Structure formats: structure tokens, C-alpha cells
């Protein structure tokens, strides 16, 4: 049986993959998690977005308009770099605390609960914090098929997010 953190990691990857593949893009899994990059979303050879993927079940970080996610300083400082070849985003999958509530399934649908949110931190100032930086992710930035199409279009146009 997987421990809770491993279960959350695998579930968040399944959620992420479902959105990316439904949108019609490819995924590249770097052999090494270098510079806080877990995945690269590719649109053929025209564009790509690097992604740091996280998962949380902490209800206390979900506010009315934002997810207040505590990100490790190392990850934060690597994701703020604006001098990269392609845009980078942080995607946080928010799940219920009880794993038995993560999925709902019947003959008509397979529903994944709750939601994933994205944010670009590129260009933010470095942090001198020792352990974590609280990143405010607007709840309007749902990581969805439509949002991913928009992000990839911006990446194709060399518009950093």
C-alpha cells in the first residue's frame, strides 16, 4: 500500500496527464528533476512549457479567491528565473483530505476531485526565506484543457506567462 504522499504524487500526475493528453499535447518526463522541472509539455517542435507539479490536501490554504501554497524556497528560486528557453509554471493539484473522495465514478463519468491551479513565477524577486515561500495562486487559474491551449499559444508566440 502506498503511503499518503506517494499516493498524492501519483494521483496528481494522473490528473495532470489527463488534462495534457485531452488537450492533445505530448509530455516529456526529464530523467532528472533538474531546476524544479518535473514535466515538459510539448506541442511538436514549435513550443513547450516546463512544469513543476505539486499536490496538497491542506484545506487551510484554500481561500475564497486564492490557493496560498507553501513552496520550498529551492523550487521558488528556480521557478522565478526569467532567462529560460521556455516558460515555466507551477501546477498545484488540490485534493480532498480523504483519498476515498478523490474520485467519483459511475457508468456515465469518471470525476476527479477537486481541482488544479497554475501560476507562472518567472520574473518574481528572489526570496531570502529559509524554508518556504507562500505562493498565492488565483483560483481563476484553473489548470484545464482550455487554459492549457491558451498557455501553449502564448508559448508559441514567445510570450512568457
C-alpha positions as CSV (number, residue, x, y, z in Angstrom):
1,X,0.0,0.0,0.0
2,X,1.3,3.4,-1.0
3,X,1.9,6.0,1.8
4,X,-0.3,9.1,1.6
5,X,2.4,11.4,0.0
6,X,3.2,8.8,-2.7
7,X,-0.5,8.3,-3.4
8,X,-0.9,12.1,-3.8
9,X,2.1,12.3,-6.1
10,X,0.8,9.6,-8.4
11,X,-2.8,11.0,-8.3
12,X,-1.6,14.5,-9.2
13,X,0.4,13.0,-12.1
14,X,-2.8,11.2,-13.4
15,X,-4.8,14.4,-13.1
16,X,-2.0,16.4,-14.9
17,X,-1.7,13.7,-17.7
18,X,-5.4,13.6,-18.2
19,X,-5.5,17.4,-18.9
20,X,-2.4,17.4,-21.1
21,X,-3.4,14.4,-23.2
22,X,-7.1,15.6,-23.6
23,X,-5.7,18.9,-24.9
24,X,-3.7,16.9,-27.5
25,X,-0.1,17.7,-26.3
26,X,2.9,15.5,-25.6
27,X,4.7,15.0,-22.3
28,X,8.3,14.6,-21.7
29,X,9.5,13.3,-18.3
30,X,13.0,14.6,-17.6
31,X,15.3,11.8,-16.4
32,X,16.4,14.1,-13.5
33,X,14.2,16.7,-11.7
34,X,16.7,19.5,-12.5
35,X,15.8,23.1,-11.7
36,X,12.4,22.1,-10.3
37,X,11.1,20.8,-13.6
38,X,9.0,17.6,-13.3
39,X,7.4,17.6,-16.8
40,X,7.7,19.4,-20.1
41,X,4.5,19.8,-22.2
42,X,5.3,19.9,-25.9
43,X,3.4,20.9,-29.0
44,X,5.6,19.1,-31.5
45,X,8.8,21.2,-32.0
46,X,7.0,24.6,-32.0
47,X,6.6,25.2,-28.3
48,X,6.9,23.8,-24.8
49,X,6.2,24.7,-21.2
50,X,8.2,23.3,-18.3
51,X,6.2,22.3,-15.2
52,X,6.8,21.8,-11.5
53,X,3.9,19.7,-10.2
54,X,2.7,19.6,-6.6
55,X,-0.3,18.2,-4.8
56,X,-1.9,19.2,-1.5
57,X,-4.9,18.3,0.6
58,X,-4.4,21.1,3.2
59,X,-7.8,22.8,3.4
60,X,-6.4,25.7,5.4
61,X,-4.5,27.0,2.3
62,X,-7.7,27.3,0.2
63,X,-9.0,30.8,0.5
64,X,-12.0,32.4,-1.2
65,X,-10.0,33.8,-4.2
66,X,-6.7,32.0,-4.0
67,X,-4.7,29.0,-3.0
68,X,-1.9,30.0,-0.6
69,X,0.6,27.3,-1.4
70,X,3.8,26.9,0.7
71,X,6.5,26.2,-1.9
72,X,10.0,25.2,-0.9
73,X,12.5,28.1,-1.4
74,X,14.7,26.0,-3.7
75,X,11.7,25.4,-6.0
76,X,10.6,29.0,-5.8
77,X,14.1,30.4,-6.6
78,X,14.4,28.0,-9.6
79,X,11.0,28.8,-11.0
80,X,11.4,32.6,-10.9
81,X,14.3,32.5,-13.5
82,X,13.2,34.6,-16.4
83,X,16.2,33.7,-18.5
84,X,15.0,30.3,-19.7
85,X,14.4,28.9,-23.2
86,X,10.7,28.3,-22.5
87,X,8.1,29.4,-19.9
88,X,7.8,27.6,-16.6
89,X,4.7,27.1,-14.5
90,X,3.8,25.7,-11.1
91,X,0.8,23.4,-11.2
92,X,-0.8,22.5,-7.8
93,X,-3.4,19.8,-7.6
94,X,-5.8,20.3,-4.7
95,X,-7.4,17.1,-3.4
96,X,-9.8,16.2,-0.6
97,X,-8.1,15.1,2.6
98,X,-9.8,11.7,2.4
99,X,-8.3,9.7,-0.5
100,X,-11.6,7.8,-0.9
101,X,-13.1,11.1,-2.1
102,X,-10.6,11.8,-4.8
103,X,-12.6,10.0,-7.5
104,X,-16.2,9.6,-8.3
105,X,-17.2,7.0,-10.9
106,X,-20.4,5.7,-12.5
107,X,-21.3,4.4,-16.0
108,X,-21.5,8.0,-17.3
109,X,-18.4,9.6,-15.9
110,X,-15.2,9.5,-14.1
111,X,-14.8,12.6,-12.0
112,X,-11.6,13.7,-10.3
113,X,-11.9,16.0,-7.3
114,X,-11.1,18.8,-6.6
115,X,-9.0,21.0,-8.9
116,X,-5.6,22.0,-10.2
117,X,-4.3,25.6,-10.4
118,X,-1.4,27.1,-12.3
119,X,0.9,30.1,-11.9
120,X,4.0,31.5,-13.5
121,X,6.5,32.7,-11.1
122,X,9.1,33.8,-13.7
123,X,10.4,37.3,-13.0
124,X,9.3,37.3,-9.3
125,X,12.0,38.6,-6.9
126,X,14.3,36.0,-5.2
127,X,13.3,35.0,-1.6
128,X,15.6,35.1,1.4
129,X,13.3,32.8,3.3
130,X,14.9,29.7,4.8
131,X,12.3,27.0,4.1
132,X,9.2,28.0,2.2
133,X,7.6,30.9,0.2
134,X,3.9,31.2,0.3
135,X,2.7,31.5,-3.4
136,X,-0.7,33.0,-4.0
137,X,-2.4,31.2,-6.9
138,X,-5.6,32.8,-8.0
139,X,-8.4,30.3,-8.1
140,X,-9.4,31.7,-11.5
141,X,-6.2,30.0,-12.9
142,X,-7.6,26.5,-13.2
143,X,-5.3,24.1,-15.0
144,X,-7.8,23.0,-17.6
145,X,-7.8,21.9,-21.3
146,X,-8.8,25.5,-22.4
147,X,-6.2,27.1,-20.1
148,X,-3.5,24.8,-21.4
149,X,-4.4,25.7,-25.1
150,X,-4.1,29.4,-24.1
151,X,-0.8,28.8,-22.3
152,X,0.7,26.9,-25.3
153,X,-0.5,29.6,-27.7
154,X,1.4,32.2,-25.6
155,X,4.5,29.9,-25.5
156,X,4.3,29.6,-29.3
157,X,4.2,33.4,-29.5
158,X,7.2,33.6,-27.2
159,X,5.0,35.4,-24.6
160,X,6.3,34.5,-21.2
161,X,3.5,33.7,-18.9
